[in-house]
Amino acid sequence: MAKRQSSGGKIPEDVRPTFDTVSKMVDDFCRQHLNDEYAVLCRTLTEQLARKRPSPLLSGKLNTWACAIIRTIESSLLSSPLLYTVCLGAV
């Protein structure tokens, strides 16, 4: 699994525990079923959601957020053949 790459933004302290939990769920899923490129893209999206004020991660179920993050990245990649080729090495 790729190292956890951070975009450099600071995650607010009130969101940190939720962010850590959702990130772990997403990372675990990517490790088991996807690849490093998915993990990095999902991590970036999770960080963006955590920094948003107010953070939407603080409402709703954490497993729903993890699933939505993965699905959003998957949908983006599948709808963009160029991005799909670059990120996943498709021919």
C-alpha positions, 0 to 999 in steps of 0.5 A, a space after each residue: 500500500 502506498 504511504 499515506 500522502 498528505 496534501 499538506 493541509 491541516 485537519 481540524 482537531 474536532 474532525 481528526 478522530 472521524 477523519 482517521 476512522 474513515 481514512 482507515 476504512 478506505 485504506 483497508 478497502 483499497 489495500 484488499 480490493 483496489 490499488 495504490 492509485 485508488 488509495 491516494 485519490 481516496 485519501 485526497 478526497 477524504 482530506 478535502 472533506 475533513 477540511 471543509 467547514 463545517 465538515 460533512 464527515 461529522 454527520 452521517 454514518 462513517 461507513 457510508 462516508 467511506 463507501 461514498 468516497 470510494 464510489 465517487 473516485 471509482 465513478 470519476 475514473 470510469 467516466 474519464 478514459 484518460 484518467 482511467 488510463 493514467 491512474 490504472 494503466 489500462 490499455 
